[in-house]
């Protein structure tokens, strides 16, 4: 049996100070009335999913918390590049999504890198993907693990629990999925709350 070749990844617990987590809690609570559901049947490259992605996204994103969150990610860039095996570079930009996943939510096997016609006009590329978890301390849900696939495997090789105040980073070209969430109800209090973060590298000869 061939040895599995797992992409480099990094798990950082206790990523943010308590005051910033409290601000994020307040931000997502303020956005709750405006959450909108996203269902994606194909990725940006036009590849279909056997299932679908189901989550709720906050239109206001990170709001006033974004500068402090970016500073926290920037402070760990050296660790992120080293662990993921990505060649260090000055980030061209940071891309964020503030998401909530309720009972039954999942996201099937995919990559985050952008290819094909939809990405042809872009001046930057995603090189590192990171997920920050901040479900409420009293949240009653199970599942929702981030599952990474080996480059030479068809089944998940790594499963990482969505623990509060945990950041997980991996190469954007790595195949991954989100296991199905089981929650007490559809309320935000029990949701799997996360921030999806992508670090972009500028394409040669372009400016963002």
C-alpha positions as CSV (number, residue, x, y, z in Angstrom):
1,X,0.0,0.0,0.0
2,X,1.4,3.4,-1.0
3,X,2.3,5.8,1.7
4,X,-0.1,8.7,1.9
5,X,1.3,12.1,1.0
6,X,-0.6,14.6,3.1
7,X,-0.5,18.3,2.4
8,X,1.2,20.5,4.9
9,X,-1.2,22.1,7.4
10,X,-1.1,24.0,10.7
11,X,-3.4,24.0,13.7
12,X,-3.2,27.0,16.0
13,X,-5.3,26.9,19.2
14,X,-6.0,30.0,21.3
15,X,-5.4,32.0,18.2
16,X,-7.2,35.3,19.2
17,X,-7.3,37.2,22.5
18,X,-10.6,37.1,24.4
19,X,-11.5,40.7,23.6
20,X,-11.3,40.1,19.9
21,X,-13.3,36.9,20.1
22,X,-16.0,38.9,22.0
23,X,-16.0,41.4,19.2
24,X,-16.5,38.7,16.6
25,X,-19.3,37.2,18.7
26,X,-21.0,40.6,18.7
27,X,-20.4,41.1,14.9
28,X,-22.0,37.8,14.0
29,X,-25.0,38.5,16.3
30,X,-25.5,41.9,14.7
31,X,-25.4,40.2,11.2
32,X,-27.9,37.4,12.1
33,X,-31.0,39.2,10.7
34,X,-29.2,39.6,7.4
35,X,-27.7,36.2,7.0
36,X,-28.4,34.8,3.5
37,X,-28.2,31.2,2.4
38,X,-25.7,30.1,-0.2
39,X,-26.1,26.8,-2.1
40,X,-23.3,26.1,-4.6
41,X,-23.7,23.3,-7.1
42,X,-20.4,23.9,-8.9
43,X,-17.1,25.5,-8.1
44,X,-15.6,28.6,-9.7
45,X,-14.0,26.4,-12.3
46,X,-17.4,24.9,-13.3
47,X,-16.8,21.5,-11.8
48,X,-20.0,20.0,-10.4
49,X,-20.3,18.7,-6.8
50,X,-22.0,15.3,-6.1
51,X,-23.9,17.1,-3.4
52,X,-24.1,20.8,-2.5
53,X,-22.7,23.3,-0.1
54,X,-25.1,24.8,2.4
55,X,-24.2,27.6,4.6
56,X,-25.3,31.1,5.7
57,X,-23.1,34.0,5.0
58,X,-23.0,37.5,6.6
59,X,-23.1,40.3,4.1
60,X,-21.2,42.6,6.4
61,X,-18.2,40.2,6.7
62,X,-15.9,40.9,9.6
63,X,-17.0,44.5,9.8
64,X,-14.9,46.5,12.3
65,X,-13.1,43.3,13.4
66,X,-11.3,42.9,10.0
67,X,-8.2,45.0,10.7
68,X,-7.5,43.3,14.0
69,X,-8.1,39.8,12.5
70,X,-5.8,40.6,9.6
71,X,-3.1,41.7,12.0
72,X,-3.4,38.4,13.9
73,X,-3.1,36.4,10.7
74,X,-0.2,38.6,9.5
75,X,1.7,38.0,12.8
76,X,1.7,34.2,12.0
77,X,2.5,34.4,8.3
78,X,6.0,32.9,8.8
79,X,4.4,29.9,10.5
80,X,1.7,29.6,7.9
81,X,4.1,29.6,4.9
82,X,6.5,27.1,6.6
83,X,3.8,24.6,7.7
84,X,1.9,24.6,4.4
85,X,5.0,24.5,2.2
86,X,4.0,27.6,0.3
87,X,6.8,29.8,-0.9
88,X,6.8,33.0,1.2
89,X,5.5,36.1,-0.5
90,X,4.0,39.5,0.5
91,X,0.3,38.9,0.7
92,X,-1.4,40.8,-2.2
93,X,-4.7,40.7,-0.3
94,X,-6.7,38.9,2.3
95,X,-10.1,37.5,1.4
96,X,-12.7,36.7,4.1
97,X,-16.1,35.1,4.6
98,X,-18.1,35.1,7.8
99,X,-20.2,31.9,7.8
100,X,-22.7,30.0,9.9
101,X,-23.5,26.3,9.2
102,X,-26.6,24.8,10.8
103,X,-28.0,21.3,11.1
104,X,-27.4,19.2,8.0
105,X,-24.8,21.5,6.5
106,X,-21.7,20.1,4.7
107,X,-19.3,20.9,1.9
108,X,-18.1,18.1,-0.3
109,X,-14.5,17.5,-1.6
110,X,-13.1,20.5,-3.4
111,X,-10.1,22.8,-3.7
112,X,-10.0,26.6,-3.2
113,X,-7.6,27.5,-6.0
114,X,-9.2,29.4,-8.9
115,X,-8.6,28.2,-12.4
116,X,-10.4,28.5,-15.8
117,X,-12.3,31.3,-17.5
118,X,-13.9,32.7,-14.3
119,X,-10.4,33.4,-12.8
120,X,-8.6,34.5,-16.0
121,X,-8.9,38.2,-15.4
122,X,-7.8,38.1,-11.7
123,X,-4.6,39.7,-10.7
124,X,-4.1,37.5,-7.6
125,X,-4.3,33.9,-6.7
126,X,-5.3,32.1,-3.5
127,X,-2.2,30.3,-2.1
128,X,-3.1,29.6,1.6
129,X,-6.5,28.8,2.9
130,X,-7.3,29.1,6.6
131,X,-10.4,28.5,8.7
132,X,-11.0,30.2,12.1
133,X,-13.7,28.6,14.3
134,X,-15.6,30.6,17.0
135,X,-18.8,28.7,17.7
136,X,-20.4,29.8,20.9
137,X,-18.9,28.1,24.0
138,X,-22.4,26.6,24.8
139,X,-23.1,25.5,21.1
140,X,-24.7,22.1,20.9
141,X,-23.5,20.6,17.6
142,X,-21.3,17.7,16.5
143,X,-19.5,17.1,13.2
144,X,-18.4,19.9,11.0
145,X,-14.8,18.7,11.0
146,X,-12.4,19.9,8.3
147,X,-11.2,16.8,6.4
148,X,-8.0,17.0,4.3
149,X,-7.2,14.5,1.6
150,X,-3.8,13.1,0.8
151,X,-2.5,14.1,-2.6
152,X,-2.6,10.4,-3.6
153,X,-5.7,9.4,-1.7
154,X,-9.5,9.3,-2.2
155,X,-10.5,9.2,1.4
156,X,-9.9,11.9,4.1
157,X,-6.5,11.5,5.7
158,X,-6.8,14.2,8.4
159,X,-9.8,15.2,10.4
160,X,-9.7,18.5,12.5
161,X,-12.4,19.4,14.9
162,X,-13.9,22.9,14.7
163,X,-12.9,23.9,18.2
164,X,-13.6,27.5,19.3
165,X,-10.6,29.9,18.9
166,X,-8.8,27.4,16.6
167,X,-7.2,28.4,13.2
168,X,-6.4,25.8,10.6
169,X,-4.3,26.6,7.6
170,X,-3.5,24.5,4.5
171,X,-2.5,25.0,0.8
172,X,-5.4,26.3,-1.3
173,X,-4.7,23.6,-3.9
174,X,-5.2,20.8,-1.3
175,X,-8.4,18.8,-1.6
176,X,-10.6,19.1,1.5
177,X,-14.2,18.9,2.7
178,X,-16.4,19.8,5.7
179,X,-18.2,16.9,7.4
180,X,-21.9,17.1,8.0
181,X,-23.0,19.2,11.0
182,X,-25.6,17.9,13.4
183,X,-27.1,20.6,15.6
184,X,-29.9,20.9,18.2
185,X,-31.8,23.4,16.0
186,X,-31.3,26.0,13.3
187,X,-30.4,28.8,15.7
188,X,-27.2,30.8,15.6
189,X,-26.4,29.8,19.2
190,X,-25.8,26.2,18.1
191,X,-24.3,26.9,14.6
192,X,-20.8,26.1,13.4
193,X,-19.4,29.6,13.1
194,X,-16.3,30.2,11.1
195,X,-14.3,32.7,9.2
196,X,-12.9,31.5,5.9
197,X,-9.7,33.3,5.0
198,X,-7.6,33.2,1.9
199,X,-4.2,34.7,1.5
200,X,-3.5,35.8,-2.1
201,X,-0.3,36.2,-4.0
202,X,0.0,38.7,-6.8
203,X,0.4,37.2,-10.3
204,X,3.7,38.2,-12.0
205,X,3.4,41.5,-13.8
206,X,0.2,42.5,-12.2
207,X,-0.9,44.8,-9.4
208,X,-4.0,44.2,-7.3
